[in-house]
Amino acid sequence: MRRALASGGPTTANDLATHLWMAVADVEGKLASLEAKGSVFRGHFTTRRSDDVANAHGARANEQWCDRYVLERIHRQTLNRLRSEIEPCGDSEFAAFRLRWQHVGDSSLPPSPDGARLVIEQLRGLAFTPEFWERAILAARIHGYRPEHLDLLCMSGDIVWVAVPREEGTDTGELPSQIAFLPRRYPLVGVRGAGEITDPKESAVYGVLGERGAQYLDQVAERSGLSERDALGVLWRLAAAGMVSNDSFAPLRLFWSDPDAARVVAPGSEHRGFSRHDAALRARLKSSLSGRWSLIESISKDASDGNGTYPAQNGDDNERRHRSRELLDGEKRQRGRGLLDGEKSGLLEGEKAKLLLARNGILSREMLALESVSVSWNEIVFALRRMEYAGTIRRGYFVRSLSGEQYALPEAVERLRAMRALNPGAEPPIALSAADPANPYGVLIPGCGITRDPANLVVIRAGRVILGLAGRALVAPAQLDDGEFGAALDALMGLRPRLVIDTIDGCPALESGRVHVMAARGFHSDGRALVYDGLPGPRPSRVAAADAQRVHPQPRSET
């Protein structure tokens, strides 16, 4: 029976009994014995459903058996066939896919907190400045985005913003410089603990939050024995260290919109005199803190070894500790059953792989350079291979410019195929920041001539960069007629409400042949550059002269 199974593919007990001239009951008994030894496997491996095999055994007649080594060979050949089905795409097709996968220019996202939630769930864990989140990330993905959408989402309790501290040995600053959004119940690894706090005011505030849970500013100040001014400064220093957070996003918006606001929470500010402007800033900052302050839920770095300590949290401390221990104990149990192979592969690595796949659709080694937290390819590659063997993801050579080992979700493969049928003339131009994680140029594929600076913008149509704004220089890498140039310019104006253009393709903006297209869209002259701010202004002299020539043409001289 073993020779018969090793020389054929999946078969049923009835077919095997007919082939070997044996009784069906004897065959089933021998198959069960071989299965117990691990030599054969049972299941439904093919779509064979013949009516002639239906007999008194019922559904068991369709149950198939296969030798383990034959099944492994079939599995390998199936994976090789699936990997070779996809022809690798070019850079423009991959860029168009990436923009659509990350909803850039997607008109289907609702301009509401639900739309902001979809964007943040896909980009959770990535760290950017608060200004970049609103002016570049959310504005490029949600048509009609308004700041209250993010405020309502934060105050709903679904997500929490967490500051990403700078590297050790550098000045941490008094305010969060970069923040990431995470689900409120998402545990953080390696957050600073209370034992590293040396300032007595910070220790008092941290202890109050750990004992009493989430609290408002006046409650924190009263229970820690500090003035509200001191408590506010301490809370923002702890927030900059990634230890506490607030339910509201509005104060972060105030800090980047008015740089002077940072002065009122600096250490020692209580001993300095304040002007009326400073008093107004402090009042605005206090009024914007409509949410509560709370500690960031964390798991210490050594907790993954089972010997970690859990720092004090808020009122739900016992529940959070229990949930964290369950997560770590579950990982140990999985390792004990032999389901996770290797020192670095485990439950956490599998979750990282799923998150990166949901964010990118197609995942390769190069894409880890876009992550805010250092992630090693070796940490997740084993989890990716297990997911491929389970049939939940695909492996292949999908993008020509990326490294050979690439993994993709099945729906991402189908969407990538659809990019081959794009009609460039029918695709609208899409504007986004050059540092947007959806922009593959300069990191994943060769650059387009515009550096990946947060202040720079690029306009992409059908996966190709057709216009770029580097500082105050407007660059058109592709040949555009006036209509195409105007459409690309409209995309830039929709993303950034104020534009100042000094040069266009290396030529002074006021002397460029494109000046009439820009003047028709509201650009005016400040004497040296073209400015768009939504306000009226003097028309460029070249456009004014052309208008005067049309109204009062010069008489032709007779010869």
ABEGO torsion letter per residue (X at the ends): XAAAAAABBBBBAAAAAAAAGBBAAAAAAAAAAAAAAGABBBEBABABBBAAABBAAEAAAABBBBBAAAAAAAAAAAAAAAAAABBBBBAAAAAAAAAAAAGBGBAABBBBAAAAAAAAAAABGBBBBAAAAAAAAAAAABBGBBAAAAAAAAAAGABBBBBBBBBBGBBAEABBABBBBBBAABBBBGBBBAAABABAAAAAAAAAAAAAEBBBAAAAAAAAGBBAAAAAAAAAAAAAAGABBBABAAAAAAAAABAAAAAAABBGAAABBBBAAAAAAAAAAAAABABBBBBBBBBBAAAAAGABBBBBBBAAAAAAAAAAAAAAAAAAAAAAAGABBEAABEAAAAAAAAAAAAAAGBBBAAAAAABABBBBAAAAAAAAAAAAAAGABBBEBABAABBABBBBBAAAAAAAAAAAABBAAABBBBBBBAABAABABGAABBBAGBBBBAABBBBBBGGBBABBBBEABBBBABBBBAAAAAAAAAAAAAABABBBBABBGGBBAAABAAAAAAAAAGBBBAGABBBBAGBBBBBBAAAAAAAAAAABBBBBBBX
